[in-house]
Amino acid sequence: MLKVFTFGDSRSRRVLWALEEIGLAYERVELPAWPPRSQGDYLSVNPAGTVPAIEDGDVRLTESLVICEYLGRTYGGGLVVAPDDPDFLRYQELIHFGEGTLQPPLAWVRRFGQLSETALAECRGAFADRLPAVEQALGDGRPFLVADRLTVADLSVAFVLNLSKTYGMEPLITPRTWEYLTRLRGRPAFRRAYGLA
């Protein structure tokens, strides 16, 4: 059985959400303390000491979005977009946008937001400046970012939108994006992944 190593509201939520959407049985190993690298035995699973990580037979992966792609390509569930699909490049772009562009301002708040009101305002401004890309991707009432279905792109972006609440950034979310996030938060798989169901 696939084993997933998790901790709290880390990026491992993306993996749990993907597993729940697919309906795949898995063993969840919740690490007992933060940071995961403080547990020496976990370093044999992931030498970087971060979560998530999965073990699936001979496959061991440690990057949340690569894991989600692997799960979708291996076990189905419609979460991935095929390379010959017209939406493929947009799908790839939005996967990386969630992690590489939308998420950093939240990390900056965690690291620098306590320094000054100016630093916090700059973090908030950077997050707000990135949100129009989500609004544009949603178009006029589009329920998902690409391919007219839930994909790993949604898991990437919605994870960050959901996490924004922790850093006091949720009020910056614009109306169309707020409707999108609310809809995704209502999905049974999301609720199970976040321990809400």
The 8 nearest C-alpha neighbors of each residue, nearest first, counted from 0:
[[1, 25, 2, 26, 55, 24, 56, 54],
 [0, 2, 55, 25, 54, 26, 3, 53],
 [1, 3, 26, 54, 53, 25, 27, 0],
 [4, 2, 53, 27, 52, 28, 26, 5],
 [5, 3, 28, 52, 51, 29, 27, 53],
 [6, 4, 29, 51, 11, 50, 30, 28],
 [5, 7, 29, 30, 9, 8, 50, 11],
 [8, 6, 9, 5, 29, 12, 11, 30],
 [9, 7, 12, 6, 10, 11, 162, 193],
 [8, 10, 11, 7, 6, 12, 50, 5],
 [11, 9, 12, 13, 63, 51, 8, 50],
 [10, 12, 51, 14, 9, 13, 5, 50],
 [13, 11, 15, 10, 14, 16, 9, 8],
 [14, 12, 16, 11, 15, 10, 154, 17],
 [13, 15, 17, 11, 16, 12, 67, 63],
 [14, 16, 12, 18, 192, 17, 13, 19],
 [15, 17, 192, 19, 13, 14, 18, 189],
 [16, 18, 14, 20, 19, 15, 67, 21],
 [19, 17, 15, 21, 16, 23, 20, 22],
 [18, 20, 188, 22, 16, 21, 17, 15],
 [21, 19, 17, 188, 22, 18, 16, 76],
 [20, 22, 76, 18, 19, 23, 17, 75],
 [23, 21, 19, 20, 18, 24, 76, 17],
 [22, 24, 21, 18, 25, 19, 74, 20],
 [23, 25, 22, 0, 26, 1, 18, 19],
 [26, 24, 1, 2, 0, 27, 23, 3],
 [25, 27, 2, 1, 3, 28, 0, 24],
 [26, 28, 3, 2, 4, 29, 25, 5],
 [27, 29, 4, 3, 5, 30, 26, 2],
 [30, 28, 5, 6, 4, 27, 31, 7],
 [29, 31, 6, 32, 5, 28, 35, 4],
 [32, 30, 29, 33, 6, 35, 38, 28],
 [31, 33, 30, 34, 35, 37, 38, 6],
 [34, 32, 35, 37, 31, 36, 6, 30],
 [33, 35, 36, 37, 32, 49, 48, 38],
 [36, 34, 33, 37, 48, 38, 49, 32],
 [35, 37, 48, 38, 34, 42, 49, 39],
 [38, 36, 35, 34, 39, 33, 32, 48],
 [39, 37, 36, 41, 40, 35, 42, 32],
 [38, 40, 41, 42, 37, 36, 43, 35],
 [39, 41, 42, 38, 43, 44, 36, 37],
 [42, 40, 44, 43, 39, 38, 45, 36],
 [43, 41, 46, 45, 44, 40, 39, 48],
 [42, 44, 41, 45, 40, 46, 39, 48],
 [45, 43, 41, 42, 46, 52, 40, 59],
 [44, 46, 42, 48, 47, 43, 41, 61],
 [45, 47, 42, 48, 43, 44, 41, 36],
 [48, 46, 45, 49, 42, 36, 61, 50],
 [47, 49, 36, 46, 45, 42, 35, 41],
 [50, 48, 47, 35, 51, 36, 45, 34],
 [51, 49, 52, 5, 11, 4, 6, 61],
 [50, 52, 11, 5, 4, 61, 63, 49],
 [53, 51, 61, 4, 50, 60, 3, 45],
 [54, 52, 3, 60, 2, 59, 4, 55],
 [53, 55, 59, 2, 58, 1, 56, 3],
 [56, 54, 1, 58, 57, 53, 59, 2],
 [55, 57, 58, 54, 1, 0, 59, 2],
 [56, 58, 55, 59, 54, 60, 1, 53],
 [59, 57, 55, 56, 54, 60, 53, 1],
 [58, 60, 54, 53, 55, 57, 61, 52],
 [61, 59, 53, 52, 62, 66, 58, 54],
 [60, 62, 52, 51, 63, 53, 45, 50],
 [63, 61, 65, 64, 66, 60, 51, 52],
 [64, 62, 66, 65, 51, 14, 10, 67],
 [63, 65, 67, 66, 62, 68, 155, 151],
 [64, 66, 68, 62, 67, 63, 69, 60],
 [65, 67, 69, 63, 64, 68, 62, 70],
 [66, 68, 64, 70, 69, 65, 14, 17],
 [69, 67, 65, 71, 66, 70, 72, 64],
 [68, 70, 66, 72, 67, 71, 73, 65],
 [71, 69, 67, 73, 68, 74, 72, 66],
 [70, 72, 75, 68, 78, 74, 69, 73],
 [71, 73, 69, 70, 75, 74, 68, 79],
 [74, 72, 70, 71, 69, 75, 68, 76],
 [73, 75, 71, 70, 72, 76, 21, 23],
 [76, 74, 71, 77, 72, 73, 21, 78],
 [75, 77, 21, 78, 71, 74, 20, 22],
 [76, 78, 75, 79, 71, 150, 149, 80],
 [79, 77, 150, 71, 151, 76, 149, 80],
 [80, 78, 150, 71, 77, 151, 68, 81],
 [79, 81, 87, 84, 82, 90, 78, 86],
 [80, 82, 84, 83, 87, 79, 86, 85],
 [83, 81, 87, 84, 80, 88, 85, 86],
 [82, 84, 81, 85, 87, 80, 86, 88],
 [83, 85, 87, 81, 86, 82, 80, 146],
 [86, 84, 87, 83, 88, 82, 89, 146],
 [87, 85, 89, 84, 88, 90, 146, 145],
 [88, 86, 90, 84, 82, 89, 85, 80],
 [87, 89, 91, 90, 86, 92, 85, 82],
 [88, 90, 92, 86, 91, 87, 93, 145],
 [89, 91, 87, 88, 93, 92, 152, 86],
 [92, 90, 88, 94, 89, 93, 87, 95],
 [91, 93, 89, 95, 90, 94, 96, 88],
 [92, 94, 96, 90, 95, 152, 91, 89],
 [95, 93, 152, 91, 92, 96, 155, 97],
 [94, 96, 93, 98, 92, 97, 99, 91],
 [97, 95, 93, 100, 99, 94, 98, 92],
 [98, 96, 156, 155, 101, 95, 94, 99],
 [97, 99, 102, 95, 96, 100, 101, 155],
 [98, 100, 96, 95, 97, 101, 102, 103],
 [99, 101, 96, 102, 98, 97, 103, 129],
 [100, 102, 97, 103, 96, 129, 98, 99],
 [101, 103, 98, 105, 104, 100, 159, 97],
 [104, 102, 106, 105, 101, 100, 107, 99],
 [105, 103, 107, 122, 106, 126, 102, 125],
 [106, 104, 108, 103, 107, 102, 109, 166],
 [105, 107, 103, 109, 104, 108, 110, 102],
 [106, 108, 104, 110, 105, 109, 111, 103],
 [109, 107, 112, 105, 111, 106, 110, 122],
 [108, 110, 106, 107, 111, 112, 105, 166],
 [109, 111, 107, 108, 112, 106, 113, 114],
 [110, 112, 108, 114, 107, 113, 109, 118],
 [113, 111, 108, 119, 114, 118, 109, 110],
 [114, 112, 111, 115, 119, 110, 108, 116],
 [115, 113, 111, 112, 118, 116, 119, 117],
 [116, 114, 118, 117, 113, 119, 112, 111],
 [115, 117, 119, 118, 120, 114, 112, 113],
 [118, 116, 120, 115, 119, 121, 114, 112],
 [119, 117, 121, 115, 120, 116, 112, 122],
 [118, 120, 112, 116, 122, 121, 117, 108],
 [119, 121, 123, 117, 122, 118, 124, 116],
 [120, 122, 124, 118, 119, 123, 125, 117],
 [123, 121, 119, 125, 104, 124, 120, 108],
 [124, 122, 120, 126, 121, 125, 127, 119],
 [125, 123, 121, 127, 122, 126, 120, 128],
 [124, 126, 128, 122, 123, 127, 121, 104],
 [125, 127, 123, 129, 124, 128, 104, 122],
 [128, 126, 124, 130, 129, 125, 171, 123],
 [127, 129, 125, 126, 130, 124, 131, 123],
 [130, 128, 126, 127, 131, 132, 101, 125],
 [129, 131, 132, 133, 127, 128, 134, 126],
 [132, 130, 134, 133, 129, 135, 128, 127],
 [133, 131, 135, 130, 134, 129, 136, 128],
 [132, 134, 136, 131, 130, 135, 137, 176],
 [135, 133, 131, 137, 132, 136, 176, 175],
 [134, 136, 132, 138, 137, 133, 131, 139],
 [137, 135, 133, 138, 144, 134, 132, 145],
 [136, 138, 141, 134, 135, 144, 133, 143],
 [139, 137, 135, 136, 141, 140, 134, 144],
 [140, 138, 141, 137, 135, 175, 134, 142],
 [139, 141, 138, 142, 137, 175, 143, 179],
 [140, 142, 137, 138, 139, 143, 144, 147],
 [143, 141, 140, 179, 137, 147, 144, 148],
 [144, 142, 141, 145, 148, 147, 149, 137],
 [143, 145, 137, 136, 153, 152, 142, 141],
 [146, 144, 147, 143, 90, 86, 148, 89],
 [145, 147, 148, 86, 144, 80, 143, 150],
 [148, 146, 145, 143, 142, 149, 144, 141],
 [149, 147, 146, 143, 150, 145, 142, 77],
 [148, 150, 143, 78, 153, 151, 147, 77],
 [151, 149, 78, 152, 153, 79, 148, 154],
 [150, 152, 154, 153, 78, 155, 79, 67],
 [153, 151, 94, 155, 150, 93, 154, 90],
 [154, 152, 156, 151, 155, 150, 157, 149],
 [153, 155, 151, 157, 152, 156, 158, 13],
 [154, 156, 97, 152, 153, 94, 158, 157],
 [155, 157, 97, 153, 159, 158, 154, 152],
 [158, 156, 160, 159, 154, 153, 155, 161],
 [159, 157, 161, 156, 160, 155, 154, 162],
 [158, 160, 162, 157, 161, 156, 102, 163],
 [161, 159, 157, 163, 162, 158, 156, 180],
 [160, 162, 158, 159, 163, 157, 164, 180],
 [163, 161, 159, 164, 160, 165, 158, 166],
 [162, 164, 168, 169, 160, 166, 165, 161],
 [165, 163, 169, 167, 162, 166, 168, 161],
 [166, 164, 163, 162, 167, 168, 169, 161],
 [167, 165, 163, 164, 168, 105, 108, 162],
 [166, 168, 164, 165, 169, 163, 170, 171],
 [169, 167, 163, 166, 170, 171, 164, 123],
 [168, 170, 164, 163, 171, 172, 167, 160],
 [171, 169, 172, 168, 167, 164, 173, 163],
 [172, 170, 169, 168, 127, 173, 123, 126],
 [173, 171, 170, 169, 177, 176, 174, 130],
 [172, 174, 176, 177, 175, 171, 130, 134],
 [175, 173, 177, 176, 178, 172, 134, 179],
 [176, 174, 178, 177, 173, 134, 179, 137],
 [175, 177, 179, 174, 178, 173, 134, 180],
 [176, 178, 174, 180, 179, 175, 172, 173],
 [179, 177, 181, 175, 176, 180, 182, 174],
 [178, 180, 176, 182, 177, 181, 183, 175],
 [179, 181, 183, 177, 182, 178, 184, 176],
 [182, 180, 184, 178, 183, 179, 177, 185],
 [181, 183, 179, 185, 180, 184, 178, 186],
 [184, 182, 180, 185, 186, 181, 179, 189],
 [185, 183, 181, 182, 186, 189, 180, 190],
 [186, 184, 183, 182, 187, 181, 190, 189],
 [185, 187, 189, 183, 188, 184, 190, 182],
 [188, 186, 190, 189, 191, 185, 196, 184],
 [189, 187, 19, 191, 20, 190, 186, 16],
 [190, 188, 192, 186, 191, 187, 16, 184],
 [189, 191, 195, 187, 193, 196, 188, 192],
 [190, 192, 194, 196, 188, 193, 189, 195],
 [193, 191, 16, 189, 15, 190, 194, 188],
 [192, 194, 190, 191, 195, 189, 12, 16],
 [195, 193, 191, 192, 196, 190, 189, 188],
 [194, 196, 190, 193, 191, 192, 189, 187],
 [195, 191, 190, 194, 187, 193, 192, 188]]
